[in-house]
Amino acid sequence: MSQAANSSPSNPARRVAFLGLGVMGYPMAGHLAKAGLDVTVYNRTAAKAAQWTAEYGGRAAPTPREAAKDAELVLACVGNDDDLRGVTLGPDGAFAGMARGAVFVDHTTASAGVARELAQAATGLGLHFVDAPVSGGQSGAQNGKLTIMCGGEYASFERAAPTLAHYAAAVTLIGPAGAGQLAKMVNQICIAGLVQGLSEAINFGERSGLDMALVLDVIGKGAAASWQMDNRGKTMIAGEFDFGFAVDWMRKDLGFCLDEAKRNGASLPVTALVDQFYGDVQRLGGSRLDTSSLIWRLRQLDGGGA
Ligand SMILES: NC(=O)c1ccc[n+]([C@@H]2O[C@H](COP(=O)([O-])OP(=O)(O)OC[C@H]3O[C@@H](n4cnc5c(N)ncnc54)[C@H](OP(=O)(O)O)[C@@H]3O)[C@@H](O)[C@H]2O)c1
């Protein structure tokens, strides 16, 4: 471990590292470079890191540990719990390279359990950890308008927030370690039932011979309005399901919700059912379709084609 990092709310981090340049991480890290920060990136598939530095400048490192060395803030957006352990722990993990006092911010949608586990490991090494899953999808990442839900100590959050603001519309501390992930689960529970309801409504209207684009324009101004209706309604009607957040990811997220519900005793009957519907979409070959593909499942079942 090297010298203590010294970012603060009035002295935001200048040297940052970003681990995981996927659909979300690539543009998020890009916003940091465009804001003039000194960014070092790491990506498991090195070609993507090379592409990123060709586009934005900065440096690419061969391991998370190398990327994290000298960074005041280390940010990550990888796939799941194990991927996250892979980039943080072990001899080549970021924690082994971070300076004492530096802050690790995780944007992966992961379990609350892994957030608590890594927060504890970080504390033991004199580091700070903030779980900070995001909502807003690929377009939110590209436009810099994500909603970020954070869990951790207030002092760590305060140090990270000005940096996260470069790609966020809102950055909020919800509670202690794991609370960001729990808030993201609430978000996904809201979405699951809503998308199934919207799918049933559009499929019903179509089978009744209604002009559903017209119907959505009308009811979208009333009590049935939703972000999903505004942003996905017309594309669902058109049978377009290529909007970034894949069914495979949604099943991972709903798995976290259902696991957590076993612990906290909440009943999630609709969420559990919709999770099975997404399982049907996977079996029908739609793993990489986006989450609005629940209507695609209904059309297949009802014999209506794509
Ligand atoms: N896409 C969305 O709309 C959206 C919205 C909200 C939240 N999220 C969440 O954000 C996270 C990332 O999503 P995404 O869409 O950006 O995924 P993605 O495009 O599949 O990118 C995943 C990234 O993680 C890296 N990675 C995966 N496993 C790894 C491992 N074991 N070690 C090191 N790196 C690893 C991948 O590296 P490679 O390039 O080598 O594969 C890639 O950079 C997920 O937790 C997802 O649930 C996504």
The ligand as a Tripos MOL2 file, in Angstrom:
@<TRIPOS>MOLECULE
LIG
   48    52     1     0     0
SMALL
NO_CHARGES

@<TRIPOS>ATOM
      1 N1        -26.9450   -2.8290  -19.5690 N.am      1 LIG1
      2 C1        -27.8350   -2.1770  -18.8300 C.2       1 LIG1
      3 O1        -28.7930   -1.5840  -19.3420 O.2       1 LIG1
      4 C2        -27.6760   -2.1350  -17.3180 C.ar      1 LIG1
      5 C3        -28.4760   -1.2550  -16.5820 C.ar      1 LIG1
      6 C4        -28.3340   -1.1960  -15.2060 C.ar      1 LIG1
      7 C5        -27.4160   -2.0280  -14.5730 C.ar      1 LIG1
      8 N2        -26.6590   -2.8930  -15.3100 N.ar      1 LIG1
      9 C6        -25.7060   -3.7700  -14.5890 C.3       1 LIG1
     10 O2        -24.3970   -3.2890  -14.8520 O.3       1 LIG1
     11 C7        -23.4930   -4.3940  -14.8870 C.3       1 LIG1
     12 C8        -22.7620   -4.4100  -16.2380 C.3       1 LIG1
     13 O3        -23.7240   -4.4980  -17.2800 O.3       1 LIG1
     14 P1        -23.2830   -4.3190  -18.8190 P.3       1 LIG1
     15 O4        -24.5530   -4.2660  -19.5920 O.co2     1 LIG1
     16 O5        -22.2830   -3.2330  -18.9450 O.co2     1 LIG1
     17 O6        -22.5810   -5.7420  -19.0650 O.3       1 LIG1
     18 P2        -21.6060   -6.1910  -20.2150 P.3       1 LIG1
     19 O7        -21.7250   -5.3310  -21.4240 O.co2     1 LIG1
     20 O8        -21.7490   -7.6630  -20.3660 O.co2     1 LIG1
     21 O9        -20.1430   -5.8790  -19.5800 O.3       1 LIG1
     22 C9        -19.6520   -6.6040  -18.4840 C.3       1 LIG1
     23 C10       -18.2450   -6.1120  -18.1870 C.3       1 LIG1
     24 O10       -17.7320   -6.8430  -17.0750 O.3       1 LIG1
     25 C11       -16.5130   -7.4810  -17.4670 C.3       1 LIG1
     26 N3        -16.4010   -8.7510  -16.7490 N.ar      1 LIG1
     27 C12       -17.3500   -9.7260  -16.6730 C.ar      1 LIG1
     28 N4        -16.8870  -10.7390  -15.9260 N.ar      1 LIG1
     29 C13       -15.6420  -10.4060  -15.5290 C.ar      1 LIG1
     30 C14       -14.6650  -11.0470  -14.7410 C.ar      1 LIG1
     31 N5        -14.8810  -12.2450  -14.1900 N.pl3     1 LIG1
     32 N6        -13.4900  -10.3980  -14.5400 N.ar      1 LIG1
     33 C15       -13.2700   -9.1820  -15.0990 C.ar      1 LIG1
     34 N7        -14.1570   -8.5380  -15.8480 N.ar      1 LIG1
     35 C16       -15.3290   -9.1330  -16.0680 C.ar      1 LIG1
     36 C17       -16.6210   -7.6640  -18.9640 C.3       1 LIG1
     37 O11       -15.3450   -7.8490  -19.5280 O.3       1 LIG1
     38 P3        -15.1860   -8.4750  -21.0130 P.3       1 LIG1
     39 O12       -15.2590   -7.3210  -21.9590 O.co2     1 LIG1
     40 O13       -13.8570   -9.1230  -21.0000 O.co2     1 LIG1
     41 O14       -16.3080   -9.4690  -21.2020 O.co2     1 LIG1
     42 C18       -17.2670   -6.3270  -19.3490 C.3       1 LIG1
     43 O15       -16.3220   -5.2850  -19.3250 O.3       1 LIG1
     44 C19       -24.3290   -5.6690  -14.6300 C.3       1 LIG1
     45 O16       -24.2740   -5.9820  -13.2670 O.3       1 LIG1
     46 C20       -25.7290   -5.2310  -15.0380 C.3       1 LIG1
     47 O17       -26.7340   -5.9590  -14.3550 O.3       1 LIG1
     48 C21       -26.7540   -2.9660  -16.6660 C.ar      1 LIG1
@<TRIPOS>BOND
     1     1     2 1
     2     2     3 2
     3     2     4 1
     4     4     5 ar
     5     4    48 ar
     6     5     6 ar
     7     6     7 ar
     8     7     8 ar
     9     8     9 1
    10     8    48 ar
    11     9    10 1
    12     9    46 1
    13    10    11 1
    14    11    12 1
    15    11    44 1
    16    12    13 1
    17    13    14 1
    18    14    15 2
    19    14    16 1
    20    14    17 1
    21    17    18 1
    22    18    19 2
    23    18    20 1
    24    18    21 1
    25    21    22 1
    26    22    23 1
    27    23    24 1
    28    23    42 1
    29    24    25 1
    30    25    26 1
    31    25    36 1
    32    26    27 ar
    33    26    35 ar
    34    27    28 ar
    35    28    29 ar
    36    29    30 ar
    37    29    35 ar
    38    30    31 1
    39    30    32 ar
    40    32    33 ar
    41    33    34 ar
    42    34    35 ar
    43    36    37 1
    44    36    42 1
    45    37    38 1
    46    38    39 2
    47    38    40 1
    48    38    41 1
    49    42    43 1
    50    44    45 1
    51    44    46 1
    52    46    47 1
@<TRIPOS>SUBSTRUCTURE
     1 LIG1         1 GROUP 0 **** ****
